[in-house]
Amino acid sequence: MGRKKDKARKAAEKEHRVTRKLSIDDGGFVAALLSPVAKATDEPPLLALAVGTLALGAVLRKPAMTRTGTRMLASHLLATGLKTALKASVDRTRPDAGGAGPHLAKGSGTADTDRNAFPSGHTAGAVAVAQSVAHDVPAVAVPVKLAAGAAGAAQVPRGAHHATDVAAGAAIGWLSERLASWAIGTVDRYVEKRAQRDAEAEVEAHPS
């Protein structure tokens, strides 16, 4: 077990050094270009998008849109919960942490954001929402997934995350959508069966 931990730590240190070299920290055009991408995939905007879609579907009485909004919201909340739990369990220095060296250890909470690189929350949320939209609207599956992938990839040159942080975030986002869809499908099947039983009972009670 000790050797495995040593190998993992050395690999993390190597990735940290490589990522710092790839990071764009000059405040120039590229950095300015990547900043809006990061802001768009932060928790508040994604949450607002999910709630907005759900509310608009309800107001316009469009069940398909309401379902998509519900899936987006459930997936995003699950992804947020999972990534927060992992961040609290693992301490990993962000590539752009000023003067900080590589660090990988058992988590000490989420108070020190410089040590909460793993996993990428932006990526987790973006992938969860993109997968939700793709699930209900296959016609836009490719562009929304590409957008989520680009948002995740942008975290590396920004110096906010290592590639493995982004990969872990993507996995969390994908899993969150699958879990949310399973839960929604289970509720749908229950409601459908309940409605069918009630209809059959009504027919038996009032035969024509």
Disulfide bonds with the S-S distance in Angstrom:
none
